[in-house]
C-alpha cells in the first residue's frame, strides 16, 4: 500500500519534469492508476482488520478526492495539448490579437 501511494505523487513529479505536455498527461494517468491501486490495498487492509472503520473512511475519501482532482487536471492539460502541440509547455507564448 505504501509503494502504491508513494507512486501517486512520484508520477506527478515525473510528468512535471517531462518535456512535452502529452508526456505530462501520460504520467497523470499513471498517477490515477496508482490511486486506484491504493484504494484496493486500503480495502484489503481494512478487511484484514489492520485499521479501523473511521481511518478507512477518512483515507478512502482523501484518495477519492485525489482522483477527482487528477481527472480535472488531465482535462485541463488535454485542452492545452491543442494549444501547445509538440512545443514544450514552458515555451508556449500566446499570440496577441
Secondary structure, DSSP 4 states (H G I P E B T S, - for coil): -HHHHHHHHHHHHHHHTSSSHHHHHHHHHHHHHHHHHHHHHHHHHHHTTSS-HHHHHHHHHHHHHHHHHHHHHHHHHHHHHHHHTTS-GGG--PPP-
